């Protein structure tokens, strides 16, 4: 059995954030497919064993079950040293971006994608427009921040980069955003992440 077992599925950008870490850090890991559509995460037995919150990803390591992508990334950085903040000044900055990602960036981007591509019924146009407006504001902030920068914090990739990029590799048909045409700084940054050794797209 691998040292790390990542419970989740490819459509989940939050699962992909952790998969990017494990793959590009060269750690010993394996994916464990969880079908949200089939109700796996709603099963009381699954929740009792893996995550009472009924959410993925879940990272299984050493008999522990770690949940919430941001917390998992922080734990991995602390225990393995890969993609950790370089010093005490960078540490709160890395955490600041991860918290903003979870609260704002991924939150709105993932919800817009879910409603646009995977909702059982077409959402009201005003809801999609409202979500898109928030996504555009957040993309503009990240695009501005990356101007003249190689990475989000410091001079090397950190878990802040992996967290923020988690949903940006899905097809434009799903997300509704052609970032290559509209956000050059974000596009070049995601290309740098994708060039890390061991990186693979989310559906792989």
C-alpha positions as CSV (number, residue, x, y, z in Angstrom):
1,X,0.0,0.0,0.0
2,X,1.2,3.5,-0.9
3,X,2.3,5.9,1.9
4,X,-0.5,8.3,0.9
5,X,-3.9,7.4,-0.4
6,X,-5.9,10.2,-1.9
7,X,-9.7,9.6,-1.7
8,X,-11.5,11.7,-4.3
9,X,-12.2,12.0,-8.1
10,X,-10.9,13.9,-11.1
11,X,-13.8,16.3,-11.4
12,X,-13.0,17.7,-8.0
13,X,-10.6,20.6,-8.2
14,X,-10.0,20.4,-4.5
15,X,-8.9,16.8,-4.9
16,X,-6.7,17.9,-7.8
17,X,-4.9,20.4,-5.5
18,X,-3.7,17.6,-3.3
19,X,-3.0,15.3,-6.3
20,X,-0.7,18.0,-7.8
21,X,1.2,18.2,-4.5
22,X,1.7,14.5,-4.2
23,X,2.6,14.0,-7.9
24,X,5.0,16.9,-8.3
25,X,6.6,16.4,-4.9
26,X,7.4,12.8,-6.0
27,X,5.7,11.2,-3.0
28,X,4.5,7.6,-2.8
29,X,0.8,7.9,-3.3
30,X,-2.2,6.3,-5.0
31,X,-5.7,7.6,-5.9
32,X,-8.8,6.0,-4.4
33,X,-11.9,6.8,-6.5
34,X,-14.9,8.1,-4.6
35,X,-18.2,8.6,-6.5
36,X,-20.0,11.6,-5.2
37,X,-22.7,11.1,-7.9
38,X,-23.4,7.6,-6.7
39,X,-23.7,8.8,-3.1
40,X,-20.5,7.5,-1.6
41,X,-20.0,10.6,0.5
42,X,-23.5,10.5,1.8
43,X,-23.2,6.9,3.1
44,X,-23.2,7.0,6.9
45,X,-20.5,4.3,7.0
46,X,-18.2,6.3,4.6
47,X,-18.7,9.4,6.7
48,X,-18.0,7.5,10.0
49,X,-14.7,6.2,8.6
50,X,-13.4,8.9,6.4
51,X,-15.0,12.3,7.0
52,X,-18.2,13.2,9.0
53,X,-18.5,16.3,6.8
54,X,-19.1,14.2,3.8
55,X,-16.6,15.9,1.6
56,X,-13.6,15.1,-0.5
57,X,-10.6,15.1,-0.7
58,X,-9.6,12.8,2.1
59,X,-5.9,12.0,2.5
60,X,-5.2,8.8,4.2
61,X,-1.7,8.6,5.8
62,X,-0.4,6.6,8.8
63,X,-3.9,5.6,9.9
64,X,-5.1,9.3,9.9
65,X,-7.7,10.7,7.6
66,X,-6.9,14.4,6.7
67,X,-9.7,16.5,5.2
68,X,-10.1,20.0,3.7
69,X,-7.7,20.7,0.8
70,X,-6.1,23.8,2.5
71,X,-5.5,22.0,5.7
72,X,-4.1,18.9,3.9
73,X,-1.7,21.1,1.9
74,X,-0.5,22.8,5.0
75,X,0.1,19.5,6.8
76,X,2.0,18.1,3.8
77,X,4.2,21.2,3.6
78,X,5.0,21.0,7.3
79,X,5.7,17.3,7.3
80,X,7.5,16.8,4.0
81,X,9.0,20.3,3.4
82,X,7.9,20.4,-0.2
83,X,6.2,23.7,-1.3
84,X,6.5,25.2,2.2
85,X,7.0,28.8,2.9
86,X,10.7,29.8,2.8
87,X,10.7,31.7,6.1
88,X,8.5,33.1,8.9
89,X,7.6,36.2,6.8
90,X,6.3,34.1,3.9
91,X,4.3,31.7,6.1
92,X,1.4,34.0,7.0
93,X,1.4,35.2,3.4
94,X,1.0,31.7,2.1
95,X,-1.8,31.1,4.5
96,X,-3.5,34.3,3.6
97,X,-3.7,33.3,-0.1
98,X,-4.9,29.8,0.8
99,X,-7.7,31.2,3.0
100,X,-8.7,33.7,0.2
101,X,-8.7,30.9,-2.3
102,X,-11.0,28.7,-0.1
103,X,-13.3,31.6,0.8
104,X,-13.4,33.5,-2.5
105,X,-11.4,32.3,-5.5
106,X,-12.2,28.6,-5.6
107,X,-15.5,29.1,-3.9
108,X,-17.0,31.1,-6.7
109,X,-15.1,29.5,-9.6
110,X,-16.1,26.0,-8.5
111,X,-19.7,27.0,-7.9
112,X,-20.0,28.7,-11.3
113,X,-18.5,25.6,-13.0
114,X,-20.9,23.3,-11.1
115,X,-24.0,25.3,-12.0
116,X,-22.9,25.8,-15.6
117,X,-21.7,22.3,-16.5
118,X,-23.1,19.8,-13.9
119,X,-26.3,21.1,-12.5
120,X,-29.3,18.7,-13.1
121,X,-31.3,21.6,-14.4
122,X,-30.1,24.8,-16.1
123,X,-29.6,27.5,-13.4
124,X,-31.4,30.8,-13.6
125,X,-29.4,33.2,-15.8
126,X,-29.2,35.8,-13.1
127,X,-27.6,33.3,-10.7
128,X,-25.0,32.3,-13.3
129,X,-24.3,36.0,-14.0
130,X,-24.0,36.8,-10.3
131,X,-21.5,34.0,-9.8
132,X,-19.6,34.9,-13.0
133,X,-19.2,38.5,-11.7
134,X,-17.6,37.3,-8.5
135,X,-15.3,35.0,-10.5
136,X,-14.2,37.9,-12.8
137,X,-13.4,40.1,-9.8
138,X,-11.3,37.4,-8.3
139,X,-9.5,36.6,-11.5
140,X,-8.7,40.3,-12.0
141,X,-7.1,40.4,-8.5
142,X,-5.0,37.4,-9.1
143,X,-4.0,38.6,-12.6
144,X,-2.9,41.9,-11.2
145,X,-1.0,40.2,-8.4
146,X,0.9,38.0,-10.8
147,X,2.1,40.9,-12.9
148,X,5.9,40.8,-12.8
149,X,5.8,37.7,-10.5
150,X,6.7,34.1,-11.2
151,X,4.9,32.7,-8.2
152,X,2.2,33.8,-5.8
153,X,4.5,34.1,-2.8
154,X,8.3,34.4,-2.9
155,X,10.5,33.2,-5.6
156,X,9.5,29.5,-5.8
157,X,6.2,27.6,-5.9
158,X,4.4,27.0,-2.6
159,X,1.1,25.4,-1.5
160,X,-0.5,28.8,-2.2
161,X,0.1,28.2,-6.0
162,X,-1.2,24.7,-5.9
163,X,-4.3,25.7,-4.0
164,X,-5.2,28.6,-6.3
165,X,-4.6,26.7,-9.5
166,X,-6.7,23.7,-8.6
167,X,-9.7,24.5,-10.8
168,X,-7.9,26.3,-13.6
169,X,-7.0,23.3,-15.7
170,X,-10.5,22.1,-16.5
171,X,-11.9,22.6,-20.1
172,X,-13.3,26.0,-21.1
173,X,-16.5,24.2,-22.0
174,X,-16.9,23.4,-18.3
175,X,-15.7,26.6,-16.7
176,X,-16.9,29.1,-19.2
177,X,-13.6,31.0,-19.0
178,X,-11.0,31.0,-21.7
179,X,-8.2,32.2,-19.5
180,X,-5.6,31.9,-22.3
181,X,-7.5,34.6,-24.2
182,X,-8.1,37.0,-21.3
183,X,-5.6,36.5,-18.5
184,X,-2.0,36.2,-19.8
185,X,-0.4,36.4,-16.3
186,X,-2.6,33.6,-14.9
187,X,-2.1,31.5,-18.1
188,X,1.7,31.7,-17.9
189,X,1.6,30.9,-14.2
190,X,-0.5,27.8,-14.7
191,X,1.9,26.8,-17.4
192,X,4.8,27.1,-15.0
193,X,3.0,24.8,-12.5
194,X,2.1,22.3,-15.3
195,X,5.9,22.2,-16.1
196,X,6.7,20.9,-12.6
197,X,8.1,17.3,-12.8
198,X,5.3,14.7,-12.4
199,X,2.4,17.1,-13.1
200,X,-0.6,15.6,-14.9
201,X,-4.0,17.1,-15.9
202,X,-6.9,16.5,-13.4
203,X,-8.8,13.9,-15.5
204,X,-5.6,11.8,-15.7
